[in-house]
Structures are given as C-alpha cells and as structure tokens.
Amino acid sequence: MTCRDRIRATYTLLVLVLVNLPCRGQEANARVWPAGGMEGPQEFPEANILETIGDQGASNGICLTGGGTRSYTSAIGWFRALNQLKLLHRVKYLSSVSGGSWGAAAFYFRPNFKDADTFLGPYLTPDQLDMATISEMPPNNTMSFAVPSVNLDKETVATQYASVMLTTLKIFYKAKESKEDRDEALNILKNMQQNIPQPSRVWERAVHALFLDRLGISERAFLAQNNMTVADIMARNPGLFAKDSFVLPTDDQLPFLIMGATVAGPDTLAPLVPNTKRNSLTALEITPLYSGVPFAQNVVFESQNGDQNVGNSNEQVVDLGGFVETFAFGGKVDFTTATGDRINTSIPSNGALNSTINLFLSESRLTVGAGAGISSMAPGVAMAAASNQTLTVDPEIEPFLQYLHDFVPKANMWPWPGVGPNEKSAKGQRDMLLADGGSLDNSGVISLLRRNVKNLLVLDCSADPIDQNGNLQPLFGINLTSSSNLNLVYGFSHNQVFNSSDYDSFINQMVTASETGSAAIATATLTTVENSWWGIPAGNVLNLTWVNFNAPLDWLESLPTDTQNDLQEGINGSLANFPRFGTQSQFLLSAPQTNLLSQLTSYIILENNMTIMNALGLAPPPTKAPETVVTLKPSFALYAASTVVGLVLLLLLIILVRFLVKKKDGIDEYESEEMQELQDEEEIDDSYAAS
C-alpha cells in the first residue's frame, strides 16, 4: 500500500477509533501518595504488593528498553524464555519504555488469552528457523499480533493511521517525500486537528488498535492492580463504576509493572523552548496501581512565544511530584470552594500515605492503551517544541508546525503534597504535555534505582552498535547530549547514576563477548553516584547485568541455509538490518522479521540461563534428588551383638521345640492309657454278658 493510499484511508480511522468517548466530569474519591525526596529511601505504594510477588526477600527487577516494534518483538522473545525458565514469578519489578511497554502491556493484560505458553508461542531452535517456517504466523498468540501488516481486518485502518503519523514525522524531519504526498498528508493533518474531539489521544488509540484490541482489552477500561484494589475503589465510589470498568493483569503473580514516560512541559507554553537549552524533562511513571512523578521537583519550563494565560510570561516554575490512583490520573481538583469540602479533611494535608482526595475524572482515561501510548510517543517532545525557530524548514513543511502541538498527549497534573484544604486556587494544577519515556531514559533502569533494587537485568534491543549504545552510555555520564542528531527529542543530561570510570570495563565485556561469537552480556557490581534530579543518593550498591540482542555466532551458524542466505543479502534481503530493524523506517515488521527476532531473544536467555538467574539474584530452582540405595557396613561390635542375639534366639527356639515335643509325648502316653482302660472295661462287660 502506498503512502497516499494509507493517508486516504485515515478518514475511516476517525470513525473506528474515535468513538465511545469516556465519561467526563464525574466526581470520584482517589488515593494519593507523596513524592519522595533526597532525605532518604521512599516507601512506594506497592510495598504491600511486593510481599505477595517474587521470591521472598528478593530485590530484583527486569528492564525492557525502547525501540518501537523492534522492542515489542524482542520483548515477546524475552518473555517466552523467562516464562519457560519459570523466572517471571520470582521477580519483583518489571520496568518498560516505549516499544517495550507495548510488549509488557500485551503480555500483562490479555483477557482472551489466559495461558501464557499458548499466548507466547513455542520456542524453536535455530536449525528449525528456515524461511518457510518463519514466514508462517501462528494464529492466536502474540506473534500474530506483532505484525500489524499480516492478516489485518479492521486494524488495517489503525495501521494506515500509524503509517500516516510516521510519514508526517518523516516530512517533519525533512525526509525526502514527494510534494504530492506531503500536500495530502498536510490536508489530513489539518482535518484531524480541526475535526477530532481529542487530537491528543490519536496516538494512544492507534497503539490500542494495533497491538491490544485483539487481546480482548477494553479501550475504555481503567488500569488496576488486582481485585482488592478494584474492590477498594468501588467501595469508596459506590455506584460510580462497574467491575468491568477495570482491566487487571491476567496473572497477579507477575512482577510489578512500571511504564516509563516523560513530562515535556505545560500545554499553554507550547511551543516550548527546546530541551537542549532548558533540560527540563521530568519522569512520569504509569503503573496499574498509581501514576505520577516519583520525586518532588520544582521545574522551570520556558515558552518560545509566551503563555497568554499568565500575562504572556515566557517561563513557568512548576511544582511536580506525587502519585494518584491510575484511574484518577488527569483528574481536576476543585480548590475554589470556601470550605474546601472537595478534600477529605480528615486526612493530613501533608500528603500522608493513603490520603484520599475528591476530584473530577478526566475525559481521557488512563487505560492500558493510553499508558502504552504515552510511554511510546517518541515524537512528543519534539512536537511540543516544534516551531520555525527550532527547525530549519522548507516553506512546504512550515504549515505542519501549527498543528503538531495538538497531537501530543496531555493530562492535568498537580503536586501532592502541595495541594490541600488551605490552598484554595487551581494555580498548582495545569495540563502537561506527555511523551515517550525514552526521551528521558530509554533503559528503564533509573525507575528501579530509585526503588533501590539490588539486582537489575536489562534486556536491550538498541539499534546502536554495542560500543555506542545510547541506552547505556548516559547512565555512566558518557555522551549525555550527543545520542542523536534529533536533539529536540532527548533529555539525557541529568542521567548519570554510575561512575564514568566503570564504563570501559563494563562495555568491554559485551564487545569482547560479541567479537568472540558469544552473547553480548556484561555484569558488574556498581555503586551509584548522587543524582539530585532523579532523587538517587550516592552509595547504593547493586548488581547490573546488561544483555544486548546481538546475534551470537553459534546461533547464526545453526540457521538453515536459506535463512543464512537471506541474511547475507543485507539490505536487499527480506531480513534487512536484522536484528537492528529501523525504529521508524521498519515500523511494520514482516512475519519473517518478527519470528526470527523473537526466537533470537529467546535463544539468548535460554542459552545463558544460569547467568540470567545470577543476574536476578536467584538460586536455581530445586530439583528432585535421585533415589539411592543406602548400604550400611556393620561395625565389629554390631556384628558381635547380632551374633549373640542370634545364639540366644536359637537357644530359646531349641527349648521351645523340646518343650513342645515333650508335651506331645505326654499327651500321647495319656491317650494310650485311656485306650487301654476302655479295652479292659469292654472285656469285663463282654464276660458279664456271656455268664
């Protein structure tokens, strides 16, 4: 299908994915939790939940890096292998970013597919991966959902919409497109901006339609952690929700899920001053239990044009921090009443744990699709800063700029603590533009460092060469501002959490392993450096294991000949760029690309299973010991004692036998005398009768 065909079909998308808008303005009661600080460890709201999942006493987590459909497909393979090794129920946390969040959302929330083995599909050894096999897409499991271009029905429209968005971005980033395509895409963008009720939601709806709809996930259902949290929400809000208003993880023993996203800045300030000048991007965490900013911050955001709502000021200092239950994220608090009766005044206003607050629900629900969509809105930061001042644009491209801001996801946000009965204005809350978590930390590591997790396993599918990995380098303070030529997008300058001096030895492990044909894995015990932007203290010691999805030589050499031949064709083959498929240029992966990549990531985990268990601080699962026959060699004392006992028993037996024989002889003699007396009596009787 040509770009023009995809653009024309987008109109149908407006009907299919922009219907059944959620409720708006309903008042609800929600729990809120305070943000942490540098003064000490923060107790996160999931503390009680962690006691029921993972190995007892374990402190471990898995990170899925970003990378679009490449990351989503890799995640399928990671999950397949971890599930086969029965490790997922032994882990406390799973942190995901961007395309990794697509994979996590699909695996965690799958009402139509309860069995994980069936859902993930079988593992195939490399010698089984001939071109005919990998070209087949097994029905009814994740693999068939990883390829939006295969066997599409109603999702065709969503796929076309995603393609339109990507085409728009290519034009935006000065990709070479024909003027005809550019003009038609611009017309579509104008129509969407003018006619769609919520243009900021089109990305999340496309993500839902592409990856989640066929799993049975409702587009309207709120995220929730488990049945207990749903019951608690419904008890505090009688009559407001039905039980099916919520979607829960299919398996409540999976690690606690954190989807990483980014707060780009206030909507009213767009276009924002580029992040490279202000470095103001802030973390947003989305979980089934709560969502918000984990660390209390005062962030300065700057506009290129000024904010009409605040006297045309070019700057705003925004207080951020704190969590609210995910179903209520984006809700607006009414602080204008004189009595402050919108707030549960029996709860301390300092944001004590398990405070509750009354608010009006947002028309934009934080659903599974919304969480995965916000976490993956890669162009969001750039769109929020798009203007003719930030980009050198052609006259044909410049008209796009005035529409791009409206397509960035947004939500009303306010700090907790920081709003309370004594604060009667809405000054502390505003609509904030939200974007891809990879714009800030594409590794997912920092969220778990903040929770002081001691054993971290990073499953990485970076498109960068191993020794230039933009997901890894910023954590060591390397290339904090040069990870991409799209400097508008990234905000890594605050990301150093490890000593730079530890980087060379760590990365050399992966480089050496790769050069010798092994899996590219590095592991080390590291100590954190203080990071006040993220709220991470110095001195935390942890074990970090980083697994890159580079294909090991033995796996490549074991592939069937036709698959090896296709790989050797390079960019001319059907597996071009394997495994580092382009995030944008190869967004719609084919069946062979999807199958081969997911089987590669499964292989890496399974072939290095002991390394993976060590990385998570886990002992191997107990195995049944073989039955053995134990032969005891008697000592001399035991032999002597047993001999004596035997002789005694033999003597007793002889005595018993003699007694029984003697008794029998006596009985026989008695019976003989009795018989003689009877005979004598008979003879006397006979004589008497004869006389």
C-alpha positions in Angstrom: 0.0 0.0 0.0 1.4 3.4 -1.0 1.7 6.3 1.4 -1.1 8.1 -0.4 -3.4 5.1 0.0 -2.7 5.0 3.7 -3.4 8.7 4.0 -6.7 8.4 2.2 -7.8 5.5 4.4 -7.2 7.5 7.6 -10.6 9.2 7.4 -12.1 5.8 8.2 -9.9 5.7 11.3 -11.7 8.7 12.7 -14.9 6.7 12.8 -13.4 3.5 14.1 -11.0 4.6 16.9 -12.5 7.9 18.0 -15.9 6.7 19.2 -17.3 6.0 22.6 -15.6 8.8 24.4 -15.2 8.1 28.1 -17.1 9.8 30.9 -16.1 13.3 31.8 -16.6 15.4 34.9 -17.7 12.6 37.2 -16.6 13.2 40.8 -14.6 10.4 42.4 -12.6 9.7 45.5 -9.0 8.6 44.9 -5.9 7.7 47.0 -2.9 9.9 46.7 0.7 9.3 47.9 3.5 11.9 48.4 6.6 12.3 46.3 9.9 11.2 47.7 13.0 13.3 48.4 16.7 13.1 48.8 16.5 12.8 52.6 16.1 9.0 52.5 14.5 5.9 50.9 11.0 6.4 49.7 8.4 3.8 50.6 6.5 3.3 47.4 2.7 2.5 47.3 3.4 -1.1 46.1 5.3 -2.1 49.3 2.5 -4.4 50.4 2.0 -5.9 46.9 5.7 -6.8 46.7 5.3 -9.1 49.7 3.0 -11.3 47.6 5.0 -11.5 44.4 8.5 -12.7 43.5 10.8 -14.7 45.7 10.6 -14.0 49.4 13.3 -11.5 50.3 14.4 -10.9 46.7 15.3 -7.4 45.5 15.3 -7.7 41.7 13.9 -6.2 38.5 13.9 -6.6 34.7 14.1 -3.6 32.3 12.8 -3.7 28.7 14.3 -0.9 26.6 12.6 1.1 24.0 12.7 0.8 20.2 9.2 0.6 18.6 8.1 -2.7 17.0 11.7 -3.9 17.3 11.5 -3.6 21.0 7.9 -5.1 21.1 9.0 -8.1 19.1 12.2 -8.6 21.2 10.0 -8.5 24.3 7.9 -11.4 23.1 11.1 -13.5 22.9 12.4 -12.3 26.3 9.0 -13.2 27.9 8.8 -16.5 26.2 12.2 -17.6 27.5 11.7 -16.2 31.0 8.3 -17.9 31.2 9.9 -21.2 30.0 12.5 -20.9 32.8 9.7 -20.1 35.3 11.5 -16.9 36.4 8.7 -14.4 35.9 7.1 -15.3 39.2 10.4 -14.9 41.0 10.9 -11.2 40.1 9.6 -8.1 42.0 9.7 -5.4 39.3 9.4 -5.0 35.5 10.2 -1.6 34.1 9.4 -0.9 30.4 9.9 2.0 28.0 8.3 2.9 24.6 8.0 -0.3 22.4 9.0 -2.3 25.5 5.7 -1.0 27.1 3.8 -2.3 24.1 5.2 -5.8 24.8 4.6 -5.5 28.5 1.1 -4.3 28.1 0.2 -7.1 25.7 1.7 -9.8 28.0 0.3 -8.4 31.2 -3.3 -7.6 30.0 -4.7 -10.4 27.8 -8.2 -11.3 28.9 -8.8 -13.5 25.8 -5.5 -15.5 26.3 -5.1 -16.8 29.9 -2.5 -19.4 29.1 1.0 -17.8 28.8 2.6 -20.7 26.9 -0.1 -20.6 24.2 0.0 -16.8 24.0 3.7 -16.5 23.6 4.1 -19.4 21.1 6.7 -22.1 21.0 10.4 -21.7 21.2 12.2 -23.0 18.1 15.9 -24.0 18.0 17.9 -22.1 15.3 18.1 -25.2 13.0 14.3 -25.1 12.8 14.1 -21.5 11.5 14.0 -21.9 7.8 12.4 -19.3 5.7 9.2 -21.2 5.2 8.8 -21.7 8.9 9.5 -18.1 9.9 7.2 -16.8 7.2 4.2 -18.5 8.8 2.4 -16.6 11.5 0.8 -18.9 14.0 -2.8 -17.8 14.9 -4.0 -16.7 18.3 -0.7 -15.8 20.0 1.4 -12.8 20.5 3.4 -13.4 17.3 0.4 -12.8 15.1 -0.3 -9.5 16.9 3.3 -8.4 16.5 2.9 -7.9 12.7 0.2 -5.3 12.1 0.7 -5.8 8.3 -0.2 -9.5 8.4 -3.8 -10.8 8.3 -5.3 -7.4 9.1 -9.0 -6.8 9.1 -10.5 -3.8 10.9 -7.0 -3.0 12.2 -6.0 -2.1 8.7 -7.3 1.5 9.3 -5.2 1.8 12.5 -2.2 0.6 10.7 -2.8 3.1 8.0 -3.1 5.8 10.6 0.2 4.8 12.2 1.8 5.0 8.8 0.4 8.4 8.2 1.8 9.6 11.5 5.2 8.2 10.6 5.0 9.7 7.1 4.1 13.1 8.7 7.1 12.8 11.0 9.5 11.9 8.2 8.3 15.1 6.4 8.7 17.0 9.7 12.3 15.7 10.0 13.0 16.7 6.3 12.8 13.1 4.9 12.6 13.1 1.1 8.9 12.8 0.2 7.2 13.8 -2.9 5.3 17.1 -2.9 2.1 15.3 -3.7 2.4 13.0 -0.7 3.4 16.0 1.5 0.4 18.1 0.5 -2.0 15.2 1.0 -0.6 14.4 4.4 -0.8 18.1 5.4 -4.5 18.1 4.4 -5.2 15.0 6.5 -3.4 16.6 9.5 -5.4 19.8 9.2 -8.7 17.8 9.1 -7.7 15.7 12.1 -6.7 18.8 14.1 -10.0 20.6 13.2 -12.5 17.7 13.5 -11.3 15.2 16.1 -12.7 15.9 19.6 -9.4 14.9 21.3 -6.5 15.1 18.9 -4.1 14.5 21.8 -5.5 10.9 22.0 -5.0 9.7 18.5 -1.6 8.1 19.2 -2.8 6.1 22.1 -5.8 4.9 20.2 -3.7 3.8 17.3 -1.5 1.9 19.7 -4.5 0.2 21.2 -6.0 -0.7 17.8 -2.6 -2.1 16.5 -1.4 -4.1 19.5 -4.1 -4.5 22.2 -7.6 -4.7 20.7 -7.4 -8.3 19.6 -6.3 -9.4 23.1 -9.8 -8.5 24.5 -8.6 -5.3 26.3 -11.3 -2.8 26.5 -10.4 0.7 25.2 -12.5 2.2 28.0 -11.3 0.1 31.0 -9.2 1.7 33.7 -5.9 0.2 34.8 -6.0 -1.6 38.2 -3.6 -3.8 40.0 -5.8 -6.6 41.4 -9.3 -7.5 42.7 -8.5 -6.0 46.1 -7.7 -2.6 44.7 -10.8 -2.6 42.5 -13.0 -3.5 45.5 -11.4 -0.7 47.4 -12.0 1.8 44.6 -15.6 0.7 44.2 -16.2 0.9 48.0 -15.1 4.5 48.1 -17.1 5.3 45.0 -20.4 3.5 45.3 -22.4 3.3 42.1 -19.8 5.1 40.0 -18.1 2.1 38.5 -19.0 -1.4 37.3 -16.5 -4.2 37.9 -15.8 -4.4 34.2 -14.7 -0.7 34.3 -11.2 -2.0 35.2 -8.7 -4.3 33.5 -6.3 -6.3 35.6 -3.1 -8.2 34.9 -4.1 -11.7 33.7 -1.5 -13.2 36.1 -1.4 -11.5 39.5 2.0 -13.0 40.3 3.8 -11.2 37.5 6.4 -8.5 38.6 5.0 -5.1 39.5 4.8 -3.2 36.2 6.2 0.4 35.7 5.8 2.0 32.3 8.1 5.0 31.9 7.1 8.2 30.3 8.1 11.9 30.2 6.6 15.2 31.2 7.6 17.6 28.5 6.0 20.8 29.9 2.8 22.9 30.2 0.5 22.8 27.3 -0.1 26.5 27.5 3.6 27.2 26.9 3.9 25.3 23.6 5.9 25.6 21.6 8.4 25.0 24.4 12.0 26.1 24.3 14.0 23.0 23.1 15.0 20.7 25.8 18.7 21.1 24.9 18.6 24.6 26.2 16.5 24.1 29.3 16.9 20.4 30.2 13.6 20.4 32.0 12.2 17.0 31.0 10.8 15.1 34.0 9.9 11.5 34.6 6.4 10.1 34.7 5.7 6.6 36.0 2.5 4.7 35.0 1.6 1.6 36.9 -1.7 -0.4 37.4 -1.8 0.9 41.0 -0.8 4.6 40.7 0.7 7.1 38.3 2.6 10.3 38.7 6.0 11.9 39.2 8.0 10.0 41.8 10.3 12.7 43.0 9.4 16.2 44.3 10.7 18.8 41.9 10.5 22.5 41.0 10.9 22.6 37.3 11.4 25.7 35.1 9.7 25.4 31.7 10.1 28.1 29.0 7.9 29.1 26.1 9.1 30.4 22.7 6.1 32.6 22.4 4.9 33.3 25.9 1.9 32.0 27.9 -1.2 34.0 27.3 -2.8 32.6 30.4 -0.1 34.1 32.7 0.5 37.6 31.4 2.4 36.4 28.3 5.2 35.2 30.5 7.8 33.1 28.8 8.6 31.0 32.0 6.7 28.9 34.5 8.0 27.3 37.6 6.0 24.1 38.1 5.8 22.0 41.2 5.7 18.3 40.3 5.7 15.2 42.4 3.4 12.6 44.0 1.1 9.8 42.8 -2.6 9.4 42.4 -4.5 6.1 41.7 -4.2 5.5 38.0 -8.0 5.6 37.3 -8.0 9.2 38.6 -4.8 10.4 36.8 -5.5 13.6 34.9 -8.5 14.5 37.2 -9.0 18.0 38.3 -9.3 19.1 41.9 -11.7 21.9 42.8 -10.0 24.2 45.3 -12.2 27.2 44.8 -14.9 26.4 47.4 -14.6 28.4 50.7 -14.8 25.3 52.9 -12.5 23.1 50.9 -15.1 20.4 51.1 -13.8 18.7 47.9 -11.0 17.3 50.0 -11.2 14.6 52.7 -10.2 17.0 55.5 -9.8 14.1 58.0 -6.6 13.3 56.1 -3.5 15.3 56.9 -2.7 17.9 54.2 1.0 17.0 54.3 0.3 14.1 52.0 0.4 11.2 54.5 0.4 7.8 52.9 -3.1 6.6 51.9 -4.5 10.1 51.9 -7.6 10.4 49.7 -8.9 13.3 47.7 -12.0 14.1 45.8 -11.6 15.2 42.2 -13.4 15.3 38.8 -12.3 12.5 36.5 -10.7 13.4 33.2 -12.4 12.7 29.9 -9.1 11.0 29.0 -8.9 7.7 30.9 -5.5 6.3 31.6 -6.3 2.9 30.0 -3.8 0.2 29.0 -3.6 1.7 25.5 -3.2 5.2 27.0 -0.3 4.0 29.2 1.5 2.2 26.5 0.7 5.0 24.0 2.1 7.8 26.3 5.2 5.7 27.1 5.9 5.3 23.3 5.0 8.8 22.0 8.5 9.2 20.6 8.0 12.5 18.7 6.1 14.1 21.6 9.0 16.2 23.0 9.9 17.4 19.5 6.3 18.2 18.7 6.0 20.2 21.9 8.9 22.3 20.8 8.2 22.5 17.1 8.3 25.9 15.5 10.1 27.7 12.7 12.5 29.0 15.4 13.7 25.5 16.4 13.8 23.9 12.9 15.1 25.0 9.6 12.1 24.1 7.5 11.1 24.4 3.9 8.1 26.6 3.2 6.1 23.5 2.3 6.8 22.0 5.7 6.3 25.0 7.9 2.4 24.7 7.9 2.7 21.4 9.8 4.2 23.2 12.8 1.0 24.9 14.0 -0.9 21.6 14.2 1.7 19.3 15.8 1.3 20.6 19.4 -2.3 19.4 19.5 -1.4 15.8 18.8 0.9 15.5 21.9 -0.8 13.5 24.8 -1.7 15.7 27.8 -3.1 15.4 31.3 -4.0 17.7 34.2 -1.3 17.3 36.9 -0.8 18.8 40.4 1.7 18.0 43.1 1.0 16.0 46.3 1.6 17.2 48.9 1.3 20.8 47.7 -2.5 20.9 47.3 -4.7 20.8 50.4 -7.6 22.3 52.3 -5.6 25.5 52.9 -4.8 26.1 49.2 -8.0 27.2 47.5 -6.8 28.0 44.0 -6.1 26.0 40.9 -2.7 27.6 40.5 -1.0 24.3 41.3 -2.6 22.3 38.5 -2.2 22.5 34.8 -2.4 20.4 31.6 1.0 19.0 31.0 2.3 17.6 27.6 3.4 13.9 27.9 5.8 11.9 25.8 7.9 8.8 25.3 9.8 7.6 28.3 12.8 7.0 26.0 13.1 10.8 25.6 14.4 10.8 29.2 15.7 7.3 30.0 15.4 4.6 27.3 16.8 1.9 29.5 14.1 1.8 32.3 16.9 1.5 34.8 16.5 4.7 36.7 13.0 3.9 37.9 14.3 0.8 39.6 17.4 2.5 41.0 15.1 5.0 42.7 13.5 1.9 44.5 17.0 0.7 45.5 16.6 -2.6 43.7 19.7 -4.6 44.2 19.8 -7.0 41.2 19.0 -5.5 37.8 18.7 -7.3 34.5 18.4 -5.0 31.4 17.2 -6.7 28.2 18.3 -4.3 25.5 17.5 -4.0 21.8 19.2 -0.8 20.9 19.7 -0.1 17.2 23.1 1.4 18.1 26.4 -0.5 17.8 27.3 -2.2 21.0 30.1 0.2 21.8 27.9 3.3 21.0 24.8 2.3 22.9 22.7 5.4 23.6 20.7 3.5 26.2 23.7 2.6 28.3 26.2 5.4 27.9 24.2 8.2 29.7 23.9 6.1 32.8 27.8 6.4 33.1 27.8 10.1 32.1 29.0 9.3 28.6 27.6 11.2 25.6 24.9 12.9 27.6 23.9 15.3 24.8 25.0 13.6 21.6 23.0 10.4 21.5 21.0 11.6 18.5 21.0 14.3 15.9 17.4 15.0 16.9 18.5 16.9 20.0 15.0 18.2 20.5 13.8 14.7 21.5 16.3 13.6 24.1 17.0 14.8 27.7 19.8 12.6 28.9 21.9 15.3 30.5 20.7 14.5 34.1 21.1 10.7 33.7 24.5 9.9 35.2 24.0 7.4 38.1 27.2 5.4 37.9 30.9 6.3 37.9 32.3 7.1 34.5 35.4 5.2 35.4 33.4 1.9 35.5 32.2 2.3 31.9 35.1 0.9 29.9 35.4 -2.4 31.8 31.6 -2.8 31.6 31.2 -2.2 27.9 34.4 -4.2 27.0 32.7 -7.3 28.4 30.0 -7.0 25.8 32.3 -6.0 23.0 34.7 -8.9 23.7 31.9 -11.4 24.0 30.4 -10.3 20.7 33.8 -10.4 18.9 34.3 -14.0 20.1 30.8 -15.0 18.9 29.1 -15.2 22.3 26.1 -13.4 23.6 26.9 -9.8 24.3 26.4 -9.7 28.1 28.1 -7.7 30.8 27.7 -7.9 34.5 29.2 -5.9 37.4 28.7 -4.7 40.9 28.3 -0.9 40.7 27.8 1.9 43.2 25.5 4.9 42.5 26.7 8.5 42.4 24.3 11.1 43.7 21.7 12.3 41.2 19.6 15.1 42.7 17.4 15.4 39.5 16.2 11.8 39.9 16.4 11.6 43.6 19.0 8.9 43.8 21.5 9.0 46.6 25.2 8.1 46.4 26.4 4.8 47.7 23.7 2.4 46.7 25.4 -0.9 45.7 23.7 -3.2 43.1 24.5 -5.9 40.6 23.8 -4.8 37.0 23.6 -7.2 34.1 23.1 -5.9 30.6 22.0 -8.2 27.8 22.3 -7.0 24.2 20.3 -8.7 21.5 23.3 -9.0 19.2 23.1 -12.4 17.4 25.7 -15.0 18.7 27.8 -16.7 16.1 26.7 -20.2 17.0 23.0 -19.2 16.6 23.7 -17.7 13.2 25.7 -20.7 12.0 23.0 -23.1 13.1 20.3 -21.4 11.0 19.2 -23.3 7.8 21.0 -22.4 4.6 18.1 -20.4 3.1 17.8 -18.2 6.1 21.5 -17.6 6.2 21.5 -16.7 2.5 18.7 -14.2 3.1 20.7 -12.5 6.0 23.8 -12.4 3.7 21.8 -10.3 1.2 21.9 -7.4 3.7 19.6 -4.5 2.9 18.4 -6.3 -0.3 17.1 -9.3 1.6 13.7 -9.7 3.4 15.6 -9.7 6.7 17.4 -6.4 6.0 19.1 -4.8 9.0 18.4 -7.8 11.3 18.3 -7.6 14.2 18.6 -3.8 14.4 15.5 -3.0 12.4 14.8 0.7 11.9 12.5 2.1 14.6 10.7 4.3 12.1 11.8 3.0 8.7 10.8 -0.6 9.5 7.9 0.1 11.8 5.7 -2.5 10.2 7.8 -5.7 10.5 7.1 -8.7 8.3 6.4 -12.2 9.6 10.0 -13.5 8.9 11.5 -10.4 10.6 9.2 -10.8 13.6 9.6 -14.5 14.1 13.3 -14.6 13.7 13.9 -11.7 16.1 11.7 -13.1 18.8 13.4 -16.5 18.5 16.8 -14.9 18.8 16.0 -13.1 22.0 14.5 -16.3 23.5 17.7 -18.2 22.5 20.0 -15.6 24.2 18.1 -16.1 27.5 17.8 -19.9 27.4 21.4 -20.5 26.4 22.6 -18.2 29.2 20.0 -19.2 31.8 22.5 -19.5 34.8 23.8 -16.0 34.0 20.2 -14.7 33.9 19.4 -16.3 37.3 22.5 -14.9 38.9 21.7 -11.5 37.4 18.4 -11.6 39.3 20.0 -12.9 42.5 18.1 -16.1 42.2 19.2 -19.6 43.1 18.4 -22.4 40.6 15.0 -24.0 41.3 15.2 -27.1 43.5 15.4 -30.4 41.6 14.2 -33.8 42.8 17.2 -35.8 44.1 17.7 -39.2 42.5 16.7 -42.2 44.6 19.7 -44.0 46.1 20.1 -47.3 47.9 22.0 -46.8 51.1 24.1 -49.9 52.2 25.3 -49.8 55.8 28.5 -51.6 56.6 28.2 -53.1 60.1 30.9 -52.5 62.7 32.5 -55.4 64.6 30.6 -54.5 67.8 27.3 -54.6 65.9 28.3 -57.9 64.3 29.2 -59.4 67.7 26.0 -58.2 69.3 23.9 -59.5 66.4 25.7 -62.9 66.8 24.9 -63.1 70.5 21.3 -62.2 69.9 21.1 -64.8 67.2 22.5 -67.5 69.5 20.1 -66.6 72.3 17.2 -66.7 69.9 18.4 -70.1 68.6 18.7 -71.5 72.2 15.1 -70.2 73.0 13.9 -71.9 69.9 15.5 -75.2 70.9 14.0 -75.1 74.3 10.6 -74.3 72.9 10.8 -77.2 70.4 11.9 -79.6 73.2 9.0 -78.4 75.4 6.5 -78.9 72.6 7.9 -82.4 71.8 7.8 -83.4 75.5 4.3 -82.1 75.8 3.3 -84.1 72.8 4.8 -87.3 74.2 2.9 -86.8 77.5 -0.4 -86.3 75.6 0.3 -89.5 73.5 1.1 -91.6 76.7 -2.1 -90.3 78.4 -4.2 -91.1 75.3 -2.6 -94.7 75.2 -3.6 -95.4 78.9 -7.1 -94.1 78.3 -7.5 -96.5 75.4 -6.2 -99.5 77.5 -8.8 -98.8 80.2 -11.6 -98.7 77.7 -10.5 -102.0 76.3 -10.4 -103.6 79.8 -13.9 -102.3 80.5 -15.2 -103.7 77.3 -13.7 -107.2 78.1 -15.4 -107.2 81.6 -18.7 -106.2 80.0 -18.4 -109.0 77.4 -17.6 -111.6 80.2 -20.6 -110.5 82.3 -22.9 -110.7 79.3 -21.8 -114.3 78.5 -22.4 -115.5 82.1 
